[in-house]
Amino acid sequence: MDTSVLTDSLKLFALLPFPEIDPVAFSLGPIAVHWYGLAYVVGILCGWYYARQIARRDHLWPHDRSPITAAHLDDFMVWVAVGIVLGGRLGYILFYDFAAIAQNPIRAIEIWNGGMSFHGGFVGAILAIILFSRRNGIPVLSMLDTIAAVVPFGLLFGRLANFVNGELWGRLSDAPWAVVFPTGGPFARHPSQLYEAGLEGLLLLVVLAMLVFWAKALKRPGFIAGAFGVGYALSRIFVEFFREPDVQLGYLAFGWLTMGMLLSLPMVAVGIWLMARARVSPSS
């Protein structure tokens, strides 16, 4: 064996072990409450509260009047939860697990054997926003901006939950912070879930907050939504270079292109278009 390969292998074995965190946060009798489920709940609740704080500040909006009320946001929680869950599951089926489900359709409802796709949940949330906004007489772009500003909460907690579950880990690495995941073989890997939590969650949340409260970007309907699309997509594409591709798909082309990258490219294009077309309101 090449000595350099052996040395690298030993270095990989010597890095951080995966912290022993029980995926079950707590149990209520026979009901086990998982961290992943809690992440969805906490992300939605934090987003709901933050959206209410944005909506109640009239000076942030065109004509110095918010088109969204607290009651709107209360009602929308059900709509967006359904959109995210259905869209996320359907997106995973179509983009990541279609071949297996085509052979065994019952697998589509076996959620314990599958996952959720962010891009599918994103589409589901957008459809929920469009339908809800039109039904309640809210400008679609303003509602889209509000939700885009709070989505990073869900991404932050969701990626942290992925780490706790030891899933969606990264590629082999000898970095000092690399982790040996229980389901990732004997070698250390990039904790790509934490990279995503930091970039798609925390950093994007701060950048969008600066645009909302300092740059008054809500006065340009569509700008915040566009900034979110570009910010998320570029973060995801970057992290995909460190994240292990889904085993059933592997690399799609060139030895590095992944499904996550491919699905993020349209978000960059649409995001740039939304930001470019956004105009300052005459009364802002």
C-alpha positions in Angstrom: 0.0 0.0 0.0 1.2 3.5 -0.8 2.5 5.0 2.5 0.8 8.3 1.9 -2.5 6.6 1.5 -1.9 4.7 4.8 -0.9 7.9 6.5 -4.0 9.7 5.3 -6.2 6.8 6.5 -4.7 6.8 9.9 -5.2 10.5 10.1 -8.9 10.0 9.2 -9.3 7.4 12.0 -7.8 9.8 14.5 -10.3 12.6 14.3 -13.4 13.5 16.2 -15.9 10.7 17.1 -19.5 11.5 16.6 -21.1 12.9 19.8 -23.5 10.4 21.3 -26.8 12.3 21.0 -30.1 10.3 21.2 -32.2 11.2 18.1 -35.2 10.9 20.5 -35.5 14.2 22.5 -38.0 12.7 25.0 -40.8 10.2 25.2 -44.4 10.6 26.3 -45.4 7.1 27.1 -45.3 5.1 23.9 -44.8 8.3 21.8 -41.2 9.2 21.0 -40.5 12.8 20.1 -37.5 13.1 17.8 -35.2 16.1 17.5 -35.9 16.3 13.8 -39.7 16.7 14.4 -38.9 19.3 17.1 -36.7 21.2 14.7 -39.6 21.6 12.3 -41.9 22.8 15.1 -39.3 25.2 16.6 -38.3 26.5 13.1 -42.0 27.3 12.2 -42.7 28.9 15.6 -39.6 31.1 15.4 -40.4 32.1 11.9 -44.1 32.8 12.8 -43.0 35.1 15.7 -40.4 36.9 13.6 -42.8 37.4 10.8 -45.3 39.0 13.2 -42.6 41.4 14.3 -41.8 42.3 10.7 -45.5 42.7 9.7 -46.4 45.0 12.6 -43.8 47.6 11.7 -45.6 49.8 9.1 -42.6 52.0 8.4 -40.8 49.0 6.7 -43.5 48.6 4.0 -44.5 50.5 0.8 -46.7 53.4 1.6 -45.7 53.0 5.3 -48.5 50.4 5.8 -48.1 46.7 6.2 -50.4 44.6 4.0 -50.1 41.7 6.4 -51.8 41.3 9.7 -51.0 39.1 12.7 -54.3 37.2 12.0 -53.0 36.5 8.4 -49.8 35.0 9.7 -51.7 32.9 12.3 -53.9 31.4 9.6 -51.0 31.0 7.2 -49.1 28.7 9.6 -51.4 25.8 8.6 -51.0 26.5 4.9 -47.2 26.7 4.9 -46.8 23.6 7.1 -48.9 21.6 4.7 -47.0 23.1 1.7 -43.6 22.3 3.2 -44.4 18.7 4.2 -46.2 17.7 1.1 -43.8 19.6 -1.2 -40.7 18.3 0.7 -41.9 14.7 0.5 -43.0 14.9 -3.2 -39.7 16.6 -4.1 -37.7 13.9 -2.4 -39.6 11.2 -4.3 -39.2 12.9 -7.7 -35.7 14.2 -7.4 -33.9 11.6 -5.2 -35.9 8.3 -4.9 -38.0 8.0 -8.0 -36.5 4.8 -9.3 -37.0 2.9 -6.0 -40.6 4.2 -5.7 -41.4 3.3 -9.4 -40.5 -0.3 -8.5 -42.4 -0.2 -5.2 -45.0 2.6 -5.1 -45.9 1.9 -1.5 -42.5 3.2 -0.6 -43.9 6.7 -1.3 -45.8 6.7 2.0 -43.1 4.9 4.0 -41.7 8.2 5.4 -39.3 6.2 7.7 -37.5 5.0 4.6 -37.3 8.3 2.8 -36.6 11.9 3.4 -37.5 15.5 2.6 -36.2 17.7 -0.2 -35.7 21.4 0.6 -36.3 22.3 -3.0 -39.6 20.4 -3.0 -40.6 22.0 0.3 -39.6 25.4 -1.2 -41.9 24.9 -4.2 -44.7 23.7 -1.9 -44.3 26.8 0.3 -44.4 29.1 -2.7 -47.6 27.6 -3.9 -49.1 28.0 -0.4 -48.0 31.6 -0.4 -49.6 32.3 -3.8 -52.9 30.6 -3.0 -53.2 32.2 0.5 -52.2 35.7 -0.7 -54.8 35.7 -3.5 -57.5 34.4 -1.2 -56.8 37.1 1.4 -56.0 40.1 -0.9 -52.3 40.3 0.0 -49.7 41.3 -2.6 -48.0 38.0 -3.4 -44.5 39.5 -3.5 -44.9 41.1 -0.1 -46.0 37.8 1.4 -43.2 36.1 -0.4 -40.7 38.6 1.1 -42.0 38.1 4.6 -41.8 34.3 4.5 -38.4 34.4 2.8 -37.0 36.5 5.6 -37.9 33.9 8.2 -37.1 30.6 6.3 -33.5 30.6 7.6 -34.9 29.7 11.1 -36.2 26.4 9.7 -32.9 25.8 7.8 -30.9 26.4 10.9 -32.8 24.1 13.2 -33.4 21.5 10.4 -29.6 21.1 9.6 -28.8 20.9 13.3 -31.3 18.1 13.6 -29.6 16.4 10.5 -26.4 16.5 12.5 -28.0 15.0 15.6 -29.4 12.2 13.5 -26.0 11.5 11.9 -27.5 11.9 8.4 -26.5 13.9 5.3 -22.9 13.9 6.3 -20.1 15.2 4.2 -17.2 13.7 2.2 -14.1 12.2 3.6 -11.9 14.8 5.3 -8.8 15.1 7.5 -9.7 18.5 8.8 -9.3 18.9 12.6 -13.1 19.3 13.0 -14.0 16.3 10.8 -16.3 13.7 12.5 -16.6 10.0 12.3 -20.4 9.4 11.8 -21.9 6.1 13.0 -23.5 5.5 9.6 -20.7 7.0 7.5 -18.1 4.2 7.7 -14.9 4.2 9.8 -13.4 7.4 8.3 -13.9 11.0 9.3 -16.1 13.3 7.2 -17.0 16.9 6.9 -19.9 17.9 9.2 -21.6 19.4 6.2 -24.8 19.7 8.1 -23.2 22.3 10.4 -21.8 24.1 7.4 -25.3 24.4 6.0 -26.7 25.4 9.4 -24.2 28.2 9.5 -24.5 29.5 5.9 -28.1 28.8 4.9 -29.4 29.3 8.4 -27.5 31.8 10.7 -25.6 33.9 8.1 -28.6 34.2 5.7 -30.9 35.1 8.6 -28.5 38.0 9.6 -28.1 39.2 6.0 -31.8 39.2 5.3 -32.5 41.0 8.6 -30.1 43.7 7.6 -31.9 44.1 4.3 -35.3 44.2 6.1 -34.5 46.6 9.0 -31.6 48.7 7.8 -31.9 48.8 4.0 -35.8 48.9 4.1 -35.8 46.4 1.3 -39.5 45.4 1.9 -40.4 48.7 0.2 -39.1 47.0 -3.0 -41.5 44.0 -3.3 -39.7 40.9 -4.4 -36.2 42.0 -3.4 -36.0 40.0 -0.1 -37.4 36.9 -1.8 -34.8 37.3 -4.5 -32.0 37.8 -2.0 -33.0 34.7 -0.2 -33.1 32.6 -3.4 -29.6 33.7 -4.4 -28.2 33.5 -0.9 -29.6 30.0 -0.3 -28.6 28.7 -3.7 -25.0 29.9 -3.6 -24.6 28.5 0.0 -26.0 25.2 -1.0 -23.9 24.9 -4.1 -20.8 25.7 -2.0 -21.6 23.2 0.6 -22.3 20.5 -2.0 -18.5 20.4 -2.6 -18.2 19.1 0.9 -21.4 17.0 1.2 -21.5 13.4 0.2 -24.0 13.0 -2.7 -27.0 10.7 -2.2 -25.9 7.2 -2.7 -28.7 6.3 -5.1 -27.7 9.2 -7.4 -24.0 9.9 -6.9 -22.5 12.6 -9.1 -24.6 13.5 -12.1 -21.7 14.8 -14.3 -18.1 15.9 -14.4 -17.3 14.0 -11.3 -18.6 16.8 -9.0 -22.1 18.0 -10.2 -24.8 16.9 -7.7 -28.6 17.0 -7.7 -28.4 19.7 -5.0 -26.3 21.9 -7.2 -28.6 21.3 -10.2 -31.7 22.2 -8.4 -30.2 25.3 -6.9 -29.2 26.9 -10.2 -32.7 28.0 -11.2 -33.0 29.6 -7.7 -30.0 31.8 -8.6 -31.5 32.9 -11.9 -35.0 33.6 -10.4 -33.5 35.4 -7.4 -31.4 37.7 -9.6 -34.5 38.4 -11.7 -36.6 39.3 -8.7 -34.0 41.6 -7.3 -33.5 43.3 -10.6 -37.2 44.0 -11.2 -37.8 45.2 -7.7 -38.6 48.9 -7.6 -38.9 51.4 -4.8 -42.4 52.4 -4.0 -43.3 56.0 -4.9 -44.4 56.7 -1.4 -41.5 55.0 0.4 
